[in-house]
């Protein structure tokens, strides 16, 4: 497939989509967004879903 768009537009689009995916991951894996349940299972799940960043 021939490259229709210049390289800077491609880089801008890729970085923007990566940023949006990162924001969605942070939102959906944030313990503050999810309903708080003070059970051992929920705390264990939150500890397993801890991201390094």
Secondary structure, DSSP 8 states (H G I E B T S, - for coil): ----S-HHHHHHHHHHHHHHHHHHHHHHT-TTTS----SHHHHHHHHHT----
